[in-house]
Every structure is written in structure tokens, then in C-alpha cells.
Amino acid sequence: MIRPGATLGVLGGGQLGLLFALSARRAGFRTVVLDPDPQAPAMACADWTIVARYDDTEALLRLSESCQAITTEFENVPAASLEFLATRGVVRPSALSVAICQDRIREKTFLADNGFLTAPFIVVAGSSRPTPETIAPLLPGILKTSREGYDGKGQWPIDTIDDLFSVTDTLPGPFILEKKLDLDRELSLVIARGSDGRTALYPVSENFHERGILHLSAVPADIPQEISGKIREIGEAIAQGLDYTGVMAVEYFLDRSGRLYVNEMAPRPHNSGHYTIDACVASQFDQQVRSLCDLPLASPRLLSPCSMGNLLGDLWPEEDLPDFAPILSEPRAKLTLYGKKSPRPGRKMGHFTVLGESVRESASLSRSILTRLYQNVSALPSGKDRTIS
């Protein structure tokens, strides 16, 4: 057990690293952050910082010598760096867990091998083209890079075989081609798991996306108890299958026939779990600190139905902050900004959480706030996401 007063290390200085460091500081821990960007958000609140690449051996040595345990804030840190650090101290989650989750081919293979239902897919790699007979059952589909795609990046809609080859013949692979499902809802579950195998599961979140980026999350998801129970059962089984220690998220698709699919896993706190900061007994970042330190997990209990809206760089004027009056004038809303220096369209700059008497009320208020925020912005979200019933 690692007690308050110790120093914790984190690979990555983005908003997830920032929120981890804030939770750690509140619990009495010091933090050291390693990131190649000296202006990364977490650098502002860490006790010590190391500006270096994630594969810089000397920097990794300095990190391991300065703290009692190390975690990561995103899945694209080199697994080899985590393996190296694990030879010198406590690292959670494991390099193997991160390596599986950061590569869609390994991720889909793990899920399929362990009996979890995913969208039908094939691997498209190397110079050998898949046959038309192999491709046809997966059309229309979505082509995804095997690594580093997120927030809609590295993904292409594929309606014909020619669409597929126009991408795979011009860009380096490998790729995964997934069949497009007839979706009813997109859902996610945040799980905290200790080294002793005990878990704390948060309520299921229903997620709405615009341009491939999370726009709004509503909690608890308006789904039958049977579906919620199955989501929780699958999530725990995935965490157990990975022998996972830390906080992870599992994303799901529910199609219009009621079939539940696992979409992907994230070996870290998740954007759809930011509501836990304001609406739960303990946040996902509090649990990340506890699981890293072998402390007992806290209660994940939801205190109030809520919703969370993302604030993207589209809102930012060139040299000033947006007018946050629609959020600040609402007594049930709470604003969180990440302190990023360079806003750009699609970049996550902050979020807000709204607590309500019901998830419908909260989500309706969040939609109203988002509409008012974006009313003078040319990149107004389309508003095509399904209304919560």
C-alpha cells in the first residue's frame, strides 16, 4: 500500500493527466508528469515535470527514480516504455493491457478469442488484397487504422470495394474493416479494478457524438435493467480477462434489434466518465489514484442524474476565452477547463456537468446550454443526435 505523501508518476500531460494530478494532490500525494510538450495541461499542477519523449530512456529512469508508482493517461504511450518502467517499480495498468488496447487488431482478437460479441470485421494488411467475396458482407462498413485513431480520426466510411482500396492503396496499414451496424444507442461503462480483483462499476453512460467526437453523455443511461446488467457483466469479465489494475472504460453499441456489441476499450479514465467528478461519491480519477496505490476502492455511487457536455476548440475566439455565461448562469451546472494553450476545431478544451432531478431534465438543459454556446459559431453541431426519451 502506497500512502499519502508519496510521489506518483504519470506518462502524459493532457487533460486526463491534469485531472489525475488534481485528484492525487487532494488526496495528499505529490506528482511528477512526463510529457514532450512543456505546455501540456498537467504540467501546471504537477510538483515536478520531465519534458521528454515517452521512449527517452534517460527520462524514464529519472521518472522511475522520482516516484513510488507510475500510471499513464492515454493508451498510445509505447508499451515498451511501460515494460521498462515495470522492471523498476509499480506500473498500472500493465504494459500488456495497454498494448492490447492500443492496437485494434490485438483488441478485436482478444475480444473475439474471449467470446465477446463485436461488429463483424476483417484485418486489411500488407500487399495482399482481400477478395470481393470477403469484403462484400462487411459493406457498408468503416475502415479504421489499427493504431492511434481517436475522435473520428483514422476512420473512413466504406460503401464500395473501390472506396476501400482508395484508402488502403495510398496509406500505410494495417487496417480493420468493420461492418456498420444499425445503431440504436452508444453506451459506455467506467470500471475501477484493484490488484486484488475487486471492482467498482459506475452507472452506464449513454453517449451522443458529433463528427466522431463525444458531444454529450447522459447518466444513467435510459436502457432496460437487463441491458445494463449485461453491460456490467461483460465489463467485469473483460477487466478480469486482462487481469487489469486501474481505471478502464468499455464502449458498447446497442443495435435496433437489441443486440449488444463491444466496440472498444480504453485503458484509462474516459471522456464519458468526467461526470463522476461532480456527480459521484468518488471520481474516476480518485479511483485511478487508489488502484495505483493499492488503496481500497471508493464508492462509485451516483449522487444525482446528470449529463456532461464537451467544450471544443470551435468555441474559442482567436485570442480570448468564450463567453461561458450559458454555463455560469445555470446553478445546476459546473464548468471545468483544461488550461490548453492552443484551441483548434475538434480539440477538447473543457467540459461542463449538469445535475438534475432526472436524466431527461439534465440532458435537456445540457442541450440548451450547448445550443446557446454554439449559436454564434460557424461549426455549430448538427444536432442530429437522438433525443433522450
C-alpha positions in Angstrom: 0.0 0.0 0.0 1.3 3.4 -1.0 0.2 6.1 1.4 -0.4 9.9 1.0 2.8 11.8 1.0 4.3 9.6 -1.7 5.0 10.7 -5.2 3.1 9.3 -8.2 4.2 9.4 -11.8 2.1 9.8 -14.9 3.1 9.4 -18.5 1.2 12.1 -20.4 0.3 15.6 -19.6 -3.1 16.1 -21.3 -6.4 16.7 -19.5 -6.6 13.2 -18.1 -3.1 13.7 -16.6 -4.2 17.0 -15.2 -7.4 15.6 -13.6 -5.4 12.7 -12.2 -2.8 15.0 -10.7 -5.6 17.2 -9.1 -7.2 14.1 -7.5 -3.8 12.9 -6.3 -3.0 16.3 -4.8 -6.3 16.4 -3.0 -5.6 13.0 -1.5 -2.2 14.2 -0.3 0.1 12.7 -3.0 2.8 14.5 -5.0 3.0 14.0 -8.7 5.6 14.1 -11.5 4.5 14.3 -15.1 6.5 13.2 -18.2 5.4 14.7 -21.5 7.2 16.0 -24.6 5.1 19.2 -24.5 6.3 21.7 -21.9 2.9 23.5 -22.1 0.8 20.3 -21.6 -2.1 21.0 -19.1 -0.9 18.7 -16.4 2.5 20.4 -16.2 0.8 23.4 -14.5 -0.3 21.4 -11.4 2.4 18.7 -11.1 5.0 19.0 -8.4 7.8 18.1 -10.8 7.8 17.8 -14.6 10.0 16.0 -17.1 9.9 17.3 -20.7 10.9 14.4 -22.9 9.7 11.8 -25.4 7.9 8.7 -23.9 10.7 6.5 -25.2 13.6 8.5 -23.8 15.4 6.0 -21.6 17.2 8.6 -19.5 13.9 10.4 -18.9 12.2 7.2 -17.9 15.0 6.4 -15.5 14.5 9.8 -13.9 10.8 9.2 -13.7 11.2 5.8 -12.0 13.7 7.2 -9.5 11.4 10.1 -8.5 8.2 8.2 -7.6 6.7 5.2 -6.0 4.2 4.2 -8.7 3.5 5.1 -12.3 0.4 5.2 -14.5 -0.5 6.5 -17.9 -3.1 9.0 -19.0 -3.5 7.7 -22.6 -3.2 4.4 -24.4 -0.7 5.4 -27.1 2.3 5.6 -24.8 4.8 3.0 -26.1 4.1 -0.3 -24.3 7.9 -0.9 -24.3 8.3 2.2 -22.1 5.8 0.7 -19.6 7.6 -2.6 -19.7 10.9 -0.9 -19.0 9.4 1.0 -16.0 7.8 -2.1 -14.7 11.2 -3.7 -14.2 12.0 -0.8 -11.8 8.8 -0.3 -9.8 5.0 -0.4 -9.7 3.3 0.4 -13.1 -0.5 0.2 -13.5 -2.2 -0.6 -15.8 0.2 -3.3 -17.2 2.1 -2.9 -20.4 0.2 -5.9 -21.8 -3.2 -4.4 -21.1 -2.1 -1.1 -22.8 -0.6 -3.0 -25.7 -3.8 -4.9 -26.3 -6.0 -1.8 -26.1 -3.8 0.5 -28.2 -3.9 -1.8 -31.2 -7.3 -2.5 -32.8 -6.2 -5.8 -34.3 -5.0 -7.1 -30.9 -8.0 -5.6 -29.2 -10.5 -7.3 -31.6 -8.6 -10.5 -31.4 -8.7 -10.5 -27.6 -12.4 -9.8 -27.6 -13.2 -12.5 -30.2 -11.0 -15.1 -28.5 -12.7 -14.5 -25.2 -16.3 -14.8 -26.6 -17.3 -11.1 -26.6 -19.5 -10.0 -29.5 -18.1 -7.3 -31.7 -19.1 -5.9 -35.1 -18.0 -8.3 -37.9 -14.6 -7.4 -39.1 -11.6 -8.4 -41.1 -7.9 -7.3 -41.0 -6.7 -5.5 -44.1 -2.9 -5.6 -44.1 0.1 -6.0 -46.4 0.2 -6.2 -50.1 -2.4 -9.0 -50.4 -5.9 -7.6 -51.1 -8.9 -9.2 -49.5 -11.2 -10.8 -52.1 -14.5 -9.2 -53.1 -16.3 -12.2 -51.5 -14.6 -11.4 -48.2 -15.4 -7.7 -48.3 -19.0 -7.7 -49.6 -20.6 -9.0 -46.3 -19.0 -6.1 -44.4 -20.4 -3.3 -46.6 -21.3 -0.7 -45.8 -18.5 -0.6 -43.3 -16.0 1.6 -41.5 -12.3 1.3 -42.2 -10.1 2.1 -39.1 -6.4 2.4 -38.7 -5.1 -0.3 -36.3 -3.4 2.3 -34.1 -3.7 5.9 -32.8 -7.1 6.8 -34.3 -9.4 8.6 -31.9 -12.2 11.2 -32.0 -13.1 10.1 -35.5 -9.6 10.4 -36.8 -8.1 7.5 -38.8 -11.6 6.3 -39.9 -13.3 6.2 -43.3 -16.8 5.2 -44.3 -16.6 2.4 -46.9 -19.6 1.8 -49.2 -17.9 0.0 -52.1 -14.8 -2.1 -52.7 -13.3 0.9 -54.6 -13.7 3.1 -51.5 -11.7 0.5 -49.5 -8.8 0.3 -52.0 -8.7 4.1 -52.5 -7.5 4.3 -48.8 -5.6 1.1 -48.4 -3.6 1.6 -51.6 -2.5 5.1 -50.6 -2.0 4.9 -46.8 0.2 2.6 -44.7 -1.8 -0.1 -42.8 -2.7 -2.3 -41.3 -6.4 -1.5 -41.0 -9.6 -3.1 -39.7 -12.7 -3.1 -41.8 -15.8 -3.3 -39.6 -19.4 -3.7 -40.7 -21.5 -0.7 -40.0 -24.3 -1.6 -37.5 -27.8 -0.3 -37.4 -27.3 1.5 -34.1 -29.9 2.5 -31.6 -27.5 3.7 -28.8 -23.9 4.1 -27.9 -23.0 3.3 -24.3 -20.0 3.1 -22.1 -19.0 1.8 -18.7 -16.2 3.0 -16.5 -14.6 0.3 -14.3 -12.1 0.6 -11.5 -10.3 -2.6 -10.5 -7.8 -3.2 -7.8 -4.9 -5.6 -7.8 -6.9 -7.8 -5.5 -9.6 -8.2 -8.3 -12.2 -6.1 -6.5 -14.1 -3.7 -8.8 -16.1 -0.5 -8.6 -18.5 0.0 -11.5 -20.0 3.3 -12.4 -23.5 3.7 -13.9 -23.8 3.1 -17.6 -23.5 6.3 -19.7 -25.4 7.0 -22.9 -23.2 8.9 -25.4 -24.0 11.1 -28.3 -21.4 12.1 -30.9 -20.9 14.8 -33.5 -18.3 14.5 -36.2 -17.0 11.4 -34.4 -16.3 13.4 -31.2 -18.2 12.9 -27.9 -20.8 15.7 -27.7 -23.0 14.8 -24.7 -23.2 12.0 -22.1 -26.3 11.3 -20.1 -26.2 9.2 -16.9 -27.8 6.9 -16.0 -28.5 5.6 -19.5 -32.1 5.1 -20.3 -31.9 1.4 -21.0 -33.6 -1.7 -19.6 -32.1 -3.1 -16.4 -31.4 -6.3 -18.4 -29.1 -4.5 -20.8 -27.4 -2.5 -18.0 -26.7 -5.7 -16.2 -25.3 -7.4 -19.3 -23.0 -4.3 -19.9 -21.7 -4.6 -16.3 -21.2 -8.3 -16.6 -19.2 -8.0 -19.8 -17.2 -5.1 -18.5 -16.1 -7.1 -15.4 -15.3 -10.1 -17.5 -13.1 -8.0 -19.8 -11.2 -6.4 -16.9 -10.7 -9.9 -15.4 -9.6 -11.3 -18.7 -6.9 -8.6 -18.9 -6.0 -9.0 -15.2 -6.4 -5.3 -15.2 -5.5 -3.0 -12.4 -6.6 0.6 -12.7 -9.4 2.5 -14.3 -10.7 1.5 -17.8 -13.7 2.2 -20.0 -15.5 -0.2 -22.3 -17.6 1.2 -25.1 -20.7 -0.6 -26.4 -23.0 -0.5 -29.4 -26.7 -1.4 -29.0 -28.4 -2.1 -32.3 -32.0 -1.7 -33.1 -32.7 -5.4 -32.7 -31.4 -5.2 -29.1 -28.1 -6.9 -29.7 -25.2 -5.6 -27.6 -21.7 -5.3 -29.1 -18.3 -4.4 -27.5 -16.9 -1.5 -29.6 -13.6 -0.8 -27.9 -11.7 -0.5 -24.6 -9.7 2.4 -23.2 -7.0 1.5 -20.5 -7.5 4.8 -18.7 -10.2 7.2 -17.4 -12.6 8.1 -20.2 -14.2 11.3 -21.5 -17.7 9.9 -20.9 -16.7 9.4 -17.2 -15.9 13.0 -16.5 -19.4 13.4 -14.9 -18.0 11.4 -12.0 -16.0 14.4 -10.8 -19.2 16.3 -9.9 -21.9 13.7 -9.6 -20.4 10.7 -7.8 -19.1 9.9 -4.3 -15.6 9.4 -5.9 -14.5 10.3 -9.4 -12.8 8.0 -11.9 -9.6 9.9 -11.1 -9.9 9.3 -7.4 -10.2 5.6 -8.2 -7.2 5.8 -10.5 -5.1 7.1 -7.6 -6.5 4.4 -5.3 -6.0 1.5 -7.6 -2.4 2.7 -8.4 -1.6 2.8 -4.7 -3.3 -0.4 -3.6 -5.8 1.6 -1.5 -9.3 0.3 -1.1 -11.6 1.5 -3.9 -14.2 4.1 -3.0 -17.9 4.1 -3.7 -18.8 4.9 -7.3 -22.4 5.8 -6.3 -24.2 8.4 -8.4 -25.5 11.2 -6.3 -27.8 12.7 -8.9 -28.9 12.1 -12.5 -26.6 14.2 -14.7 -25.2 15.0 -18.1 -21.9 16.1 -19.4 -21.2 18.3 -22.4 -17.9 18.7 -24.2 -16.4 22.1 -25.0 -14.4 22.0 -28.2 -11.9 24.5 -29.6 -14.5 25.5 -32.2 -15.9 27.8 -29.4 -12.7 29.7 -28.8 -12.1 33.2 -30.3 -8.6 33.6 -31.6 -7.2 35.4 -28.6 -9.8 35.1 -25.9 -12.0 32.7 -23.9 -15.5 32.1 -25.0 -18.4 33.6 -23.2 -19.4 30.9 -20.7 -22.5 32.7 -19.4 -24.9 29.9 -20.5 -23.0 27.6 -18.1 -22.1 30.0 -15.3 -25.7 31.4 -15.1 -27.1 27.9 -14.5 -26.9 27.0 -10.8 -27.0 23.3 -11.6 -24.0 23.4 -13.9 -20.3 23.2 -13.2 -17.6 24.2 -15.6 -14.2 22.5 -15.9 -11.5 23.9 -18.2 -8.3 22.1 -19.1 -5.9 25.0 -19.5 -4.8 24.2 -23.0 -3.0 27.0 -24.7 -3.8 26.2 -28.4 -7.5 25.8 -29.2 -8.4 24.3 -32.5 -11.6 22.9 -34.1 -12.4 19.5 -32.6 -9.9 19.8 -29.7 -11.3 19.1 -26.3 -10.8 22.2 -24.2 -13.1 21.5 -21.3 -16.5 20.2 -20.2 -19.5 21.0 -18.1 -21.7 18.8 -15.9 -25.4 19.5 -15.2 -27.1 17.8 -12.3 -30.9 17.3 -12.4 -33.9 15.6 -10.9 -34.0 13.2 -13.9 -31.6 12.3 -16.7 -34.1 13.7 -19.2 -34.2 17.1 -17.4 -30.4 17.2 -17.1 -29.8 16.2 -20.8 -32.4 18.7 -22.0 -30.7 21.5 -20.0 -27.2 20.5 -21.4 -28.5 20.6 -24.9 -29.9 24.0 -24.4 -26.6 25.2 -23.0 -24.7 23.7 -25.9 -27.0 25.4 -28.4 -26.5 28.8 -26.8 -22.8 28.3 -26.6 -22.6 27.4 -30.3 -25.2 29.8 -31.7 -22.5 32.3 -32.9 -20.1 29.7 -34.1 -20.0 28.6 -37.7 -19.1 25.0 -36.7 -22.4 24.5 -35.0 -23.0 20.8 -34.2 -25.7 19.3 -36.4 -28.0 18.4 -33.6 -28.8 15.0 -35.2 -28.1 13.0 -32.1 -31.2 11.1 -30.8 -33.3 12.9 -28.1 -33.3 11.1 -24.8 -36.8 9.7 -24.2 
